[in-house]
Amino acid sequence: MSIQLAKQVGQEDTLVAMATQTTTPFSSIRIDKDGPTPIYLQIAEAITSLLARGVLPPGYVLPPERVLCERFGISRMTLRQAMSLLDREGLIHSRRGMGTVVKHSRLRMQHQDFRSFSEEIRERGGRPESRLISLQEAIPTPSVREFFELPERQNVYEIQRVRLNDGEPLAFELARIPERLCPGLERFDLARNSLYQILEQSYGLRPETCTEEISAQIPSSEQRKLLSLPTRTAVLVVNRKTYLDDGRPFELTCSIYRGDRYSSIVHSVRNKKSILKAPSS
């Protein structure tokens, strides 16, 4: 499982009042629209350089999409690809009513491999199974709609499953996927077939990267029943955002693991280079 753990340094909610409509800090950015490097990646690398040099300090609120698109002469889709990449690198964060904010410095532990539940369990020597609870179309919440950039009247699939290892309940999973990406998904048997395999083979969708937030909590009575949990057992909650190979947001998943049967293995790499380029200070 691809794991990203973050420990906050300082108070993330303490923002510097630096909201601005001006693009002056971005005046040094030059885009080569005829070059071999994709435009969105050029923009992401250039903004990363501004962050590394302290031109855009923590708490800085970036100008609105419209302003940046006019400054760079690009479409909103191209800009959103760049911003999505910066968000996945943990450099910025979009807040409803606030805009896109430069993040405070964080300590991170990262795992480099991205695996599905079935792939992870097999890697650990187990036998993965799924028990489908429900698969239905649903109206997305405002935060889900914002993540997927869905217009009004477009729904998501909500998939609830109990994931098992060698026949024993290990996790409860709620996954949300835009219906427009995989229309007719309900015709497939998700209890017997891998969801990712169906999406790749039948819809040409290839999940490539994800970010995960992990926390511990006390389970609800329903979760305790679904997972056959003994009393006084905590659960491990993994919230995952998954992106396709073209950068589009693809899946939101909340997985609740048994704390007495599951542990997270984190592999950290010292001085691992980001896919974004930034000058050393």
Secondary structure, DSSP 8 states (H G I E B T S, - for coil): ---EEEEE-S-TT---S---S--GGGTT----TTSSS-HHHHHHHHHHHHHHTTSS-TT-B---HHHHHHHHT--HHHHHHHHHHHHHTTSEEEETTTEEEE---EEEEE------HHHHHHHTT--EEEEEEEEEEE---HHHHHHHT--TT--EEEEEEEEEETTEEEEEEEEEEEGGGSTTGGGS-TTTS-HHHHHHHHH---EEEEEEEEEEE---HHHHHHTT--TT--EEEEEEEEEETTS-EEEEEEEEEETTT--------TT---SS-----
